[in-house]
Amino acid sequence: MDRAERTFVTRCSLAVKPFDIWTGTTPSPSSLIVSLEGFDRKPIRSSDGSYVFLDVPGERCMLRIASAAYREVREEVVLPANGGTPPIVTVSLHPGRAYVPPAAGTGAIVELRDANGLPLAGAEIMAYIDDETAVRGRLAEERSGGDGQRLKIAPGHGRLAPGDAFVLRDRDGSELEWNRMVDWTDHPAVIMVDRPIKGAWNRGTRLLPAVRAMSDDAGTAILPFRGLLPATCRIHAEIAADGKRWRTVWQAEGGKVSRLPAFTVGAE
């Protein structure tokens, strides 16, 4: 057998970049199990902390991240065709009930209940903080629907990180649009976002810190906010379950994790 016949070629199929949504850092490898369902090979750790999977067959795969501290992640990933660029999947890890919040971290813990007073599991909470001292950036140019997935922003009081959710909100508070930062680009003031912008937004529109969370089997949801926040925070929240939505405003404190009163959906 000659040298050419003994050479094996491997290809990178995808890279996974998990990060702690509360701290913005990559968790230690001992705290995570990163795998693909139905694929036996373990990933390779890269120098930036990513998990790289090689020679994954098929067109799609199911990514799974298990941890004692974080909520489980299951996400379908589309793999590249032959010669295509491997996807880089940025995964926001949300804290579970065993998670120890960071020192001086800002957040809220709330128990959701249904109309019968029972724990409401699987409800989605979309929450954000609307305060000038919480602004993460401002649009540096006008944007309109379908303009692509790049945003040029001016600095705010905090800095977005890949995986961070945010809302675009105009000055009078009449319009609101959710999105998520995917990564930085080669331009220091331009970010990649998860989906194209839908609305029409003026230069100077604020990017506010936001979080999406799901309630667990006990109806408990943890809302982690990272970065500089005011001493008193008004958390604007929308709760979705069983095809219905409810809106509420909660009070929290910057630099503390507040345990909020239980919230019963549908209560007057």
C-alpha positions as CSV (number, residue, x, y, z in Angstrom):
1,M,0.0,0.0,0.0
2,D,1.6,3.3,-1.1
3,R,1.4,6.6,0.9
4,A,-1.5,8.0,-1.1
5,E,-3.6,4.9,-0.2
6,R,-2.8,5.3,3.5
7,T,-4.0,8.9,3.6
8,F,-7.4,9.7,5.2
9,V,-9.1,12.9,4.5
10,T,-11.4,14.4,7.2
11,R,-13.6,17.4,6.8
12,C,-15.1,19.9,9.3
13,S,-18.9,19.5,9.3
14,L,-19.7,22.1,12.0
15,A,-18.4,24.1,14.9
16,V,-20.4,24.7,18.1
17,K,-19.7,27.8,20.3
18,P,-21.6,27.5,23.6
19,F,-21.5,30.4,26.0
20,D,-23.1,31.2,29.4
21,I,-25.8,33.8,28.7
22,W,-25.3,35.3,32.1
23,T,-21.6,35.8,32.1
24,G,-20.8,35.8,28.4
25,T,-18.0,33.3,28.9
26,T,-17.5,29.7,27.6
27,P,-18.2,27.1,30.4
28,S,-15.5,24.6,31.3
29,P,-15.6,21.4,29.3
30,S,-16.3,19.4,32.4
31,S,-19.6,21.1,32.9
32,L,-21.0,20.3,29.4
33,I,-21.7,17.2,27.2
34,V,-21.8,18.3,23.6
35,S,-22.9,15.7,21.1
36,L,-24.9,14.9,18.0
37,E,-27.8,12.5,18.3
38,G,-27.0,9.2,16.4
39,F,-23.3,10.2,15.8
40,D,-20.8,8.4,18.0
41,R,-17.7,10.5,17.5
42,K,-16.8,13.1,20.1
43,P,-16.1,16.6,19.0
44,I,-12.6,18.2,19.0
45,R,-12.0,21.3,21.2
46,S,-10.5,24.2,19.2
47,S,-8.3,27.0,20.6
48,D,-11.2,29.4,21.0
49,G,-13.3,26.8,23.0
50,S,-15.5,25.7,20.2
51,Y,-16.5,22.0,19.7
52,V,-15.7,20.9,16.2
53,F,-17.4,17.8,14.7
54,L,-15.7,16.0,11.8
55,D,-17.2,13.9,9.0
56,V,-20.8,14.1,10.0
57,P,-23.0,12.3,7.4
58,G,-26.2,13.5,6.0
59,E,-27.8,16.9,5.4
60,R,-29.0,17.6,8.9
61,C,-28.2,16.7,12.5
62,M,-29.6,17.2,15.9
63,L,-27.2,19.0,18.3
64,R,-27.6,18.2,22.0
65,I,-25.9,19.9,25.0
66,A,-26.5,18.4,28.4
67,S,-25.4,19.9,31.7
68,A,-26.2,19.8,35.4
69,A,-26.1,23.6,35.6
70,Y,-27.8,24.6,32.3
71,R,-31.1,23.9,30.6
72,E,-30.8,21.1,28.0
73,V,-30.3,22.3,24.4
74,R,-31.6,20.4,21.4
75,E,-31.2,22.2,18.1
76,E,-31.4,21.0,14.5
77,V,-28.5,22.0,12.3
78,V,-28.3,22.1,8.5
79,L,-25.0,20.7,7.3
80,P,-23.2,22.1,4.2
81,A,-23.2,20.4,0.9
82,N,-19.9,19.0,-0.5
83,G,-17.4,21.9,-0.4
84,G,-19.7,24.2,1.5
85,T,-18.7,26.3,4.4
86,P,-19.2,24.5,7.7
87,P,-21.7,26.3,10.0
88,I,-20.6,27.9,13.2
89,V,-23.5,27.5,15.7
90,T,-23.5,29.9,18.6
91,V,-25.5,28.5,21.5
92,S,-26.8,30.5,24.4
93,L,-26.8,28.4,27.5
94,H,-29.6,29.3,29.9
95,P,-29.3,28.6,33.7
96,G,-31.1,25.8,35.3
97,R,-32.2,25.6,39.0
98,A,-28.8,24.2,40.0
99,Y,-26.9,27.1,38.5
100,V,-25.1,29.5,40.8
101,P,-25.6,33.1,39.6
102,P,-22.5,35.2,39.1
103,A,-21.5,37.7,41.8
104,A,-23.3,41.0,41.3
105,G,-25.4,39.4,38.5
106,T,-28.8,41.0,37.7
107,G,-31.7,38.7,37.1
108,A,-35.1,37.5,38.2
109,I,-36.6,34.2,39.2
110,V,-40.4,33.7,38.8
111,E,-42.8,30.9,39.3
112,L,-45.6,30.6,36.7
113,R,-48.9,29.1,37.6
114,D,-52.0,28.2,35.5
115,A,-55.5,29.3,36.3
116,N,-55.8,26.4,38.7
117,G,-52.7,27.4,40.7
118,L,-50.6,24.5,39.3
119,P,-47.1,25.0,37.9
120,L,-47.1,26.1,34.3
121,A,-44.4,24.2,32.4
122,G,-43.1,25.0,28.9
123,A,-44.3,28.7,28.9
124,E,-42.1,31.1,27.0
125,I,-41.1,34.4,28.5
126,M,-39.8,37.3,26.4
127,A,-38.4,40.0,28.6
128,Y,-36.5,43.2,28.2
129,I,-35.3,46.3,30.2
130,D,-36.2,49.7,28.9
131,D,-33.9,52.2,30.5
132,E,-31.4,54.7,29.1
133,T,-28.6,53.3,31.3
134,A,-29.3,49.8,29.9
135,V,-28.9,50.7,26.2
136,R,-26.5,48.3,24.5
137,G,-26.1,50.4,21.4
138,R,-27.9,52.6,18.9
139,L,-28.4,52.2,15.1
140,A,-25.8,54.2,13.3
141,E,-27.9,54.4,10.1
142,E,-31.5,54.1,9.0
143,R,-32.8,50.6,8.4
144,S,-35.9,49.2,6.8
145,G,-37.5,45.7,6.4
146,G,-35.6,43.2,4.3
147,D,-32.3,45.1,4.5
148,G,-30.2,42.1,5.3
149,Q,-28.7,40.7,8.5
150,R,-26.0,43.2,9.3
151,L,-26.5,46.2,11.7
152,K,-24.1,49.1,12.1
153,I,-24.4,50.3,15.6
154,A,-22.9,53.1,17.8
155,P,-21.7,52.2,21.3
156,G,-24.1,52.1,24.3
157,H,-23.7,51.7,28.0
158,G,-22.9,48.0,27.6
159,R,-21.7,45.7,24.9
160,L,-23.6,43.0,23.1
161,A,-22.0,39.5,22.7
162,P,-22.7,36.7,20.2
163,G,-25.9,35.0,21.2
164,D,-27.4,38.0,23.1
165,A,-31.0,38.8,22.5
166,F,-32.0,42.4,22.1
167,V,-35.0,44.5,21.2
168,L,-35.1,47.5,18.8
169,R,-37.3,50.1,20.4
170,D,-38.0,53.7,19.3
171,R,-37.8,56.7,21.5
172,D,-41.6,57.0,22.1
173,G,-41.9,53.3,22.9
174,S,-44.6,52.6,20.3
175,E,-42.7,50.1,18.2
176,L,-40.7,47.0,19.2
177,E,-38.8,44.3,17.4
178,W,-36.9,41.3,18.7
179,N,-33.6,39.9,17.3
180,R,-30.4,38.2,18.4
181,M,-26.8,38.9,17.7
182,V,-25.0,36.1,15.9
183,D,-21.5,37.4,15.7
184,W,-19.2,40.3,15.0
185,T,-18.1,41.0,11.5
186,D,-14.7,42.2,10.2
187,H,-16.0,45.8,10.8
188,P,-15.8,46.6,14.6
189,A,-19.1,48.6,14.5
190,V,-21.1,46.0,12.4
191,I,-22.9,43.0,13.9
192,M,-24.6,40.0,12.3
193,V,-28.1,39.3,13.5
194,D,-30.3,36.2,13.5
195,R,-33.0,37.4,11.1
196,P,-33.5,40.3,8.7
197,I,-35.0,43.5,10.2
198,K,-38.7,43.7,9.6
199,G,-39.6,47.3,10.5
200,A,-38.4,50.7,9.4
201,W,-36.0,52.2,12.0
202,N,-34.4,55.6,12.3
203,R,-30.8,56.3,13.1
204,G,-30.4,56.4,16.9
205,T,-32.9,53.6,17.6
206,R,-32.0,51.9,20.8
207,L,-30.9,48.3,21.3
208,L,-32.1,47.1,24.7
209,P,-31.0,44.0,26.6
210,A,-33.5,41.2,26.4
211,V,-33.8,37.5,27.2
212,R,-36.0,34.6,26.2
213,A,-36.6,31.8,28.7
214,M,-38.8,28.8,29.2
215,S,-40.4,27.6,32.4
216,D,-39.3,24.2,33.7
217,D,-41.4,21.3,35.0
218,A,-41.9,23.2,38.3
219,G,-43.1,26.3,36.4
220,T,-39.9,28.2,37.4
221,A,-38.2,30.6,34.9
222,I,-34.9,32.3,35.3
223,L,-34.3,35.7,33.6
224,P,-30.6,36.5,33.4
225,F,-29.4,40.0,32.4
226,R,-25.8,40.7,31.8
227,G,-23.8,44.0,31.9
228,L,-24.4,47.4,33.4
229,L,-28.0,47.9,34.6
230,P,-29.8,50.6,36.7
231,A,-30.2,50.2,40.4
232,T,-34.0,49.8,39.8
233,C,-35.0,47.7,36.8
234,R,-38.4,47.5,35.2
235,I,-38.6,44.2,33.4
236,H,-41.2,44.3,30.6
237,A,-42.4,40.7,30.0
238,E,-44.6,38.8,27.7
239,I,-45.6,35.2,28.6
240,A,-46.8,32.8,25.9
241,A,-48.5,29.4,26.6
242,D,-51.3,27.4,25.0
243,G,-51.7,29.8,22.2
244,K,-52.3,32.8,24.5
245,R,-50.2,35.7,25.6
246,W,-50.1,37.8,28.8
247,R,-48.1,41.0,29.4
248,T,-46.7,42.2,32.8
249,V,-44.0,44.5,34.3
250,W,-41.8,43.2,37.1
251,Q,-39.5,45.2,39.4
252,A,-35.9,44.0,39.9
253,E,-32.6,45.5,41.2
254,G,-29.4,46.0,39.3
255,G,-26.6,43.7,40.7
256,K,-29.1,41.4,42.4
257,V,-31.1,38.3,41.6
258,S,-34.7,39.0,42.6
259,R,-37.2,36.3,43.4
260,L,-40.5,37.7,42.1
261,P,-44.0,36.9,43.4
262,A,-45.6,33.9,41.6
263,F,-47.4,34.9,38.5
264,T,-50.8,33.3,37.6
265,V,-51.7,33.6,33.9
266,G,-55.1,35.0,33.2
267,A,-55.3,36.5,36.7
268,E,-56.8,40.0,36.8
